[in-house]
């Protein structure tokens, strides 16, 4: 057995099923990190059930070795062994969507010209057959000189055959031929020759229907209609936000009740003292106050994964391309901005697929205005405390409607800022070219893997960052204790109380009290910590975190103050990780400083205006 495992690389177009195949081959046990020296994410794992060890790397999606984006550049450099700190793959596994053979074959033929060991995985063969596409795999394999294995990654078909082929390679690697290098000076000639060869191959070895199934055409006519398509999109988003509140309530109550029982059990077991306060008010209240929002976050991610698996998101990008160009962006920005609803960090990293440098910069600047899942606990807490749970217009939940308005405020603000930033720069058109995947039912395996990864990321944050910040906040809110003869609550004399009172004059025009100011500080590490911070400073520990904290806030804050606090979290860059990834992606301290200052200034103004307007209306 070799001391250095064979290195395999999955390479293919976006949306070809490459990552699904990676999950099947590695058992979904992947290590996720960045490539050395760059911020492009890499996924690697060990191929299971093989005699010899083999590392499998899932390269970023690319259409060609002639690259136009940072993601594609990294894929090319890894393939050619030009990325520092990355060993060149011993074998390339090219993954091609059988329904889009013409597009995938360009990359395959470019890779073949390198004279490198290759295997072609022809994926989504079931969908190709349903669409009436017939591929003579054996003849095509002989024509291009590469072994071809038919696969359906979503239900394991062909995965065992592919694993056997990889295992055979690891046991007896072929003698490498002399590698060829594709030069950009030959690009025009090579591209024309490639397409001539592709058309010849398809004509000889592929029989395909002249058009897509009629039901797909009819569905595209609806979802990509310039007016009706937008109605479908916004209706879908509204349903999602309604479900976040309606579906999550039973599970939220279950988790909340478990932490209440745990807190009460610990409180009755331990004697009064600092240890009891630490465990009940610091650990249980801090972690439980955030963990209760896990169901709502998972519901949001469930819908995003469903929309992605069905092929709808790419169509939404095309649908929004024209209106987004009016703002100075394009449909390319849609996927990074949509990803930012989950978390701004991967959303900003996803901008590497944008070829236009100016559009990429603007997308990075506005991505945090998309309401990430970390804001959801703060929104859910305040909405539940101040917005009654009632139905409006006979169908809409008022709390869900309020959540939709908060999300829409971020989107509208991002649109206005993008328009303002773009109009100050020279315009250069980059036409939108995206592959429209076939419609398909979302696979339960995909959904479970995606939700498991999101739950694990959230739980890891709860067990590390949020737990640590909760402990620090408990310490600041507990020490030093109130002096003898004190007339104010003990927290007023603590380090946290002193800091809150120091900050309060700055935030007084926004209506914020000193307790609210304290919660803003640990929220810079993780926005969700604002909930446990408020629970700590308002001394909500042994009771139901979800219900008791909401009742406490409703009794302590006015409605204008609550609205202002929500407005602050819509805009403020309350996330050190986001600021750090902006610095890495832009490689500019100036851009990062501008990003931080403009968002804090926007948050301050929005909260001030909301407080003043709401106060005038209420009074």
N, C-alpha and C positions, 0 to 999 in steps of 0.2 A: 504494500500500500504506500503510495507516495506521501511524503511528508507535507508537500504543498498541494492542497486540493485543486482539482481541475476547476477552471473558472468558466462558467457559461453565462451568456448574456441574452436576454430577451429583447428583441428590437422589432419595432413595428410602428404603424401609423397610430395616432390617437383613435380611441373607440374601436379597436380591432379585437378586444378581449384579451389583451396581453396580461393585464394585471389579474384577471380571473384565472388564466393559465398559471401564472406565478403562484397564486394561492393554492391551486390544486397540487402543483408539483412540490411545494414546500410545506404543505399542511397549514398554510396561513400563519406560520411562525416566522415572521419577518422582522429584521432589524431595520429601523428607519433612522437615517442620519443624513448629513450633507456630504457631498463630494468634497475632497480636500481642496481648500482655497476658494470654493464657490458655495453659494447658498442654494444650489439646486438639490432637491431632495433625492436621496437614493434609497432603494429598498433592496435588501439582499437576504438570502436565506439558504439553507442547505436542502438539496433535493432529497426527499425521503425515499426509503425502500430501494436504495442502490448499494451495490457491493462496494464501490469506491466512493470516497467523499467527493462531493461536487458543490461548489458555491454557485448559486444562481442570482444574477443581478437583473433587476427590472429597470431597463434604461428609459429615460423620458421619451415620450412619443415623438416621432419625427417622420416627415414625408420624404425626405431626401438627404443625401450627404452634402448637398449644396444648401447650407443652412441659412435661415433668416431670423432666428430668435436665439436667446441665450440657452433655452432648454435644448434645442436641436444642436447647438454648438457643443454642449456637454456630451450628448449622445454620440456625436461624431468623434469627439476627442477620445472618449472611452474606447470606442470601436477601433480607432487607429492607434491607441496606446500613447496618445499625446497629452493626457491629463496627468499632471504631477501627482504622485502618490497613489495612482491607480494602475494596477497590473492589467495589461491588455487581455481581453477574453480569449480563451483557447478555442471556444466554439461559439458561433453565433446561431441563435435560434430565431429565425425570422417568422413573425406571426402576421398572417394576412387574413383579413376578413373575406371569406369566400363570396360574400354579396357585393364586395367592392374590389374585385380582383384587379381591375385595370389600375386603380390607384396604388394598391399594395405592390404590384409587380415592379413598378418603377424602382422602389427602394430595394427590392430583392435583387434586381439585375445590377443595380449599383453596387450592392454588397458582394454579389458574385464576382464582379470585376476585380475585387481585391484579392481573389484567389485564396480566400480563407475558408477553413472548415465550416460548413453550414448545414442546417436542417431547416426545412420550411414546414411550419405548422399551419395548415389550412383550416382556420377556425370558423365557427358558426356554420358548419356544413348543413345542419338541420334546417336552419333558416333559408339557406341557399336552395335546398331541395323544395321547401315549401313555396318558394318563389319561382319554381320551375327552372332553376339554373342547373345545368348538368356539366360537370367538369371531368374530363378524362385525366384523372390524377396521374396514372402511370405514364401516359404519353407526355404529359406536361413535365413530369419529373425528368424523363429522359431528355426532353428538349432543352431544359435549362441546366441539366447536370447537377441537380440538387435533390436529395431524398425528400419526399413530401409525405407528411402524415396528416390524415384528416382528423380533426378534433372538434368537440363541442365542449368547451371548458366548463360551461355552466352546469352540465350534468355528467361530467367525467368521461364522456365518450372519447375514445382515442387517447386519453391521458396516459393510460397504462402503456400503449404502444409507443408514445413519445418518450416515456420514462425508460422503456427498454432500449430505445435507440440511443438515448443519452448514456445509459449504462454501458452499452456496447462501445460507445466512443471513449468513455473514461477508462475502460479496460484495455483498449487497443487504439490509441489516438493515431490518426493517419499521419503520414510524413508531410509536413507543411510544404506547400509549393512557394515559389517566389512571390512575394506580395507586390501587388501593383498599387500605384498611387494615383488617385483622381485629382487632376489639377483644375483650378477654376478657369484657366485660360482655354480649356477644352469644353467649357460648359455648354455653349450653344450647340456645338456639334454633337456632344454626347447625349444631350436631352432629346434632340431630334431623332437621333439613331435609336435611343431607348424606346421612344413612343412608336416608332415604326416597328421595332421588334415586338413590343407589347401587343400591338394590333394584330400582328401576324400570329403570335401565340394564341391569342383569344379566338381569332378566326378559325384556327386549326383544332383547338382542344376544348373550346367552351361553347355550349349551346345555352343561350339565355333568352328569356322573353323580351319583347320589345319595350314593354312598359311595366311599371310596378303594379301590384294588385290594386284593383279599383278602390277597395276600401281604404287603402293607404293614401291614394290620391285624394279621395273625398275628405279624409281626416286632415290631410295637409292643407286642403283648400279652406278648411275652417280655422285650424290653429295658426296658420301663417297668413290669414287675411289681415290686411292693414288695420281694420276696425274691429271685426269680430274676434280676431286673434288676441287683441289687447284686452277685450272683454273677458275672454277665456282665461288669459294670464292673471288678470287682477282678481277674477272670481276664485281662481285656484289659490292664490295667495291669501285671500280673505278666509277661505275654508280652512286653510292650514292654521291661521292664527286663532280661529274659533276652536279648532280641535286642541290646540295647545292648552287651553283652559278647560274645555269640557271633558276631554278624555283623561287628562292627568289627575283630576281631583280625587278619585278613589285611591289611587296609588300614593299620591301625596299624603292623603290622610293616614294611610297605613304606615308609611315611613315616619311621619310626624308622631303618630301614636307610639311607635316603637322607641323613638328617642325620648318621648315623655316618660314612658315606663322605665327606660334605662336611667334617666335622670332622677326619677323618684326613688328607684331602687337604691342607687348610689347614695342619695341624700339621706335615706333612712338607715343605711348601713354604716356610713362613716360618721364619726363625731364631728361636731361643729369645729371649724378651724380653717386654716389656710389650704390644707390638702383638699378638703371637701369643696371649697370655693373654686380651687384650681380645676378639679375634675368636672364639677357640675357646670360652673359658669365659663370656664376656659375651654375645656376639651369638648364636652358633650354639646353645650350650647353653640360653640363656634363651628364645629363640624356639622352638627345636625341642622343648624340654621341654613346651611348651603346645600347639604345632601338632599333635602326634601324637594329640591327643584330638578333633580336628575330626571324624573319622568317627563317633565315638560321639554327639557333639552332633547331627550331621546325621541320624543314625538316630532319635534321640529326636524331632526336629522332623518327620521324615517321618511318623511315626505320628500326631503331633498334627494335622498337615495332613490326613492321610487321614481321621481321625475327624471333623474339621471338614467336609470336603467331602462325606462320606457323609450328613451330617445327624444324626449320632449325638450330637454334643456338646449340642445343644439339648435332646434327649430326656434326656440325663444330667442336665441342669439341672432338668428337671421331676422326674425320679426322685429327685434329692437334695433337692428343695425341702422335703419334710416333715421328714426327719431334720435338715436344716440349720436349720429353724425351731425345732427343739428346742434348738439352740445359740444362738438369737438372730439367725441370719442367714436367708437364703432362697436359692432357686435362682438369683436374680440374681447372687449372689456367686460362683457356680460358675465362670463364664467368666473373670472377673478372676483368681480363684485358680488356675485351670488355666493361664491365660496366664503366671502367675508361675513355673510350672515351667520356662518358657523363660527369662524374665527378669522380675524383680520390678518393673522400671521401667515397661514397658508394662502389666503386670498392675495396678499401682497406678493408672495413668492410665485403665485400663478401668473403674475403679470409678465413673467419671462417669455411667455408665448406671444407677446405683442411685439410686432416688428418695428412699429413707429416709436422711436425713443421718447418723443414728446407725449404721445398718447399713454405710453407706459408710465411716465412720470406723473401725469395727471391722475391716472387710475390709482397709483400708489397713494397720492395725496388725499383722494376722496374715499378710498376703500374702508377706512375705519368708521366712516359715517353710516355704513351698512350695519345695522344693529346685530352685533355678534351675540352668541349664546350666553356669554358671560354677563351680559346686561340683563338677561331674562330673569334671573332671581330678583334683581332690584326692581325691575318693572312689575313682576308678579306680586311682590310684597306690597308695593305702594298701591297698585291698582286694586288688589283685593281689600286693602284697608280703606280706600277712599271712593272707589267706584262700586255702586250697588250691583249685585248679581241679578240682573233683570233682563228681560227680552224687549228689544225695541223693533218697531216695524213688523212685529210678529215672527221674525226669523232670526235676528241677530242678537247674540249675547253682548251686552253693553261692555263687559270687561274685555272680551275678545275684540270688539270694535275699537276700544281705546288702545289696545296693543297694536292693532293694525295702523292706527293713526300715528303712533310713535315710530313704527317702522317706516311708514310713508314719509314722515317728516325728515328722517335721515336720508331717504332716497331723493326727495325733492331738493334738499339742501345740497346733496352731492351733485345733482344735475346742474344747479345754479352755479356752484363753485367751478365745476368742470367747464361750463360755458364761459365763465369769466376768465379762467386761466387760459383756455384755448384761443380766445379771440385776441389775446395779447401776443400770440406766437404765430410764426409763419405756418401756413397750411400746406401739408403734403399728403396726397391721397394714397392710401394703401387699401386696395379693394379687398373685401372680405371673401376669403375662400375657405369654406369649411365643408367637411364631409357630413352629409345627412345620413345618420344610421337608420336602419330599418326599425319600425315600431316592433316592440316585443314586450312580453309580460315580464315584470320584474321577478328576479329569481330569489326565492327565500334564502338561499345560501348567501347571496350577495348582501342581502339586507341584514342578516344575522351577523355576518363578518363586520360590516360597516358599523352597525350599532354596538357590537362588542368592542370594537376599537375606540369608538367615541366614549362609551361608558368607562372603559379602562383609562383613557386620557383624563376624563373628568375625575374619576376616583383617585387617580394618581395625584392630580392637583389638590384634591381634598386631603389626601394623606401626606402631602409634602408642603407645598406653598401655603395652602389655606390653613392647614393645621399649625404650621410655624407662625404665620401671621396672627392667628387667633391667640396663640400662647403669648406672643409679644404684646398684643393688644391687651390681653387680660392682665399681664404684668404692669403695663403702663396705667391701666385703669384701677389697679389695686394698690400700688405703692406710689408714694408713701401714704400711709393711712391718715385718717383725719386726726388732727391734734386734739388734745383733751379740751373739752368745752366747746367743740366746734358746733356751729349752728346750721351749716349747710350739709347736703349729702356728702358722703365720703369721697365720691368720685370727683367732686369739685376741687379737692385738695390733691388729687393724684397727678402724676406726670401727664396723663392724657387730658385731664381736666384743664391743667395749666396751658397745655398746647392748644386746646380747643378755644379757650378764652383769648389766647393770643391771636388766633386766626380769625375769630368771629367778627371783629370790625371790618376786615376786608370783604367778608361775605354778607355783612348786614344788609346792603342794598338788595341782595337776592332773597332776603327773608330767612337765611340759614341761621340756626342757633349753633352753639358751640359743640353740641353732640353731633350734629350733622357734619360739621367741619372735621371732627376727629375721624369719622368714617371715610372721608375722602382720602386720607393718607394711606392706610393699608390697602385701599382699593387700587392704588397704583400698582401693587404687586399682582393683584387679581381682583377684577371688578366684583366678583361674587362675595368677596370678604366684606364688602360694605354691609351686607345683611348681618353677618355675625358680629361686625363691629357695632352696629346699632343695637343688636341684642345685648352686647356687653355693656355699652355705656348706659343703656336704659334698664340694665339689671334684670333682663328676662332670661331666666336660667332653668328653673325647675318646672316651669309651665310649658304648655305647647308653644314651641317657637313660632310656628306659622301663624297661629291664631292670636296668642298673647302679644307678640311683637306688633302685629297689625293693629290690635286694639290700642296698644300703648301709643303708637304713632298717630292713630286717628284722634286720640285724646290730646296729644301734645302739639300736633302741627295743624295749621289751617289749610284749607284746600288750595289757596294760592301758593303756599310754601311747598306742598306736595307736588303740584304741577311744576314749580320751578326746579325742584330736585330732579324730577324726571327729565326736564329739558337739559339740565346740566349733563346727565348721563347719556343723552342722545349724542352730544357733541364732544365732550371732554375726552382726550386721549388717556384715559385712566388705565394704562397698561404699559408697563416698562418693556415687556417683550415686544409689543408692536413698535415702539420707538426704536428698539434695538434692531429689529429686522428692517426697518426703513433705512437705518444707517448702513446696514450691510448691503441692501439692494441698490441704494443710490450711490454708495461709497462717497457720500458728501456730508460733511458736518453742517454746511450751510443749509442744505435741503432738509436735514433732520431738525435743525433749529427752527427753520421756517414752519415745518410740519407741526412741531410741538406748540409753538407760540400761537399760530393761527387757530388751531383747534381749541386751545384753552381760552383764547380771546373770544372765539365764537360761542363756546359754552357759557362763558360769563355773560356775554350780551344776551344770549337766548334765555338764560335763566332769569336775568334781570328784567327783560321785556315781558316774559311770561308772568313773573311775580307782579309786576306793576299793572299789567292789563287785567289779570285775574283778580287782583285786589280791587281795581276800579269797578269790575263787573259785580263782584260779590258784595261790595259795600254800596 
